[in-house]
Amino acid sequence: MVSEKIKIMNDQGLHLRPTNVLCQETLKYQCSIKIKIRDKEANAKSFLNVLAAQIKQGDEITLICDGEDEKEAMEAIKSLIENGLGEF
């Protein structure tokens, strides 16, 4: 299992478009991928779970990857988030 804290920089947080980009990327990996924020934990492979977490600009999330390709998943998803999920 690997985990890292990442700050969300998107102006409007994780609304429909960036959430879709995030979820499409997570589906490429076999490992389980979760997002922990405040007292919530969301399955990052579930569009509705991520939207329901109501992640806003400036929020710090903990990305947790657990499984055979966890390191590759972490690097790819972390990079995607840090680069604005297609919005920068």
N, C-alpha and C positions, 0 to 999 in steps of 0.2 A: 504494500500500500504506500502511495506517495500522496502528499498533500502540500498545498501552497496557498498563501494568502495573496489575493489579487484585488486591486482597487478598480472599480468600474468608472471609466472616464467618459463614456457616452453622454452627450448632453441630456438626453431624455431617459437614461438608464436602459434597462433591457425591455424595450417595448416589442411590438410584433416582428419587425424586420430583423433586428440583431438577435432576437431570441431564435428565430428561424435559422439564421446563419450558424448560431452556436449549436443548435440541436442537430442540424445536418452534419456538422463536423463530428459530433459525439457518436453518431450512428456508424461511423467508419471503424470504430474500435470495439473489440470484444470485451474489454474490461468494464466493470461497473464505474459510472462517473456520477458523482453527487456534488451538489453545491450546498454549502452550509452558510446561512446568513441569519444573524440574530438567533432566534430560537427555532428557526425553520431549517429543514433539510429537504432539498428537491432533487429528484432524479433528473439529471441533466439531459437525458435522452428523451424526456417527455416535455414536449412543447408547453402543455398546459401546466405541468408542475413548475416549470421555470417562470412562466408568466404569473402564476399564483404567488410566487415568492416576492413579487413586487420589488424588484431590485432597482434602485435609483442611482443616479449619478453620485459619485463619492462614496457609495457603499463599498465596504471591504468584504469580499466573499472568501470562503475557503473552498478551494477546488480539491476534491478527493477522488483519486483514481485507484482502483483495486482490481488486479488481474494480470493476465499474461503480457499485455501490451501497455501496461500502465504508464511507463516512462515516456513512450512515444506519444501517447494520448495527452499526457500532461504538457509536454513541450508544445505540441501543436495547438492545443486549446488555449494555453496560457498566451502564446504568441498572438493568436487570433483575437483574444480579449484585449490584450495590450495595444493592438493595432486598430481597435475600435469596431471590430466585427463588421467591417465593410463600410463604416460610416465616416472614417477620417480620410 
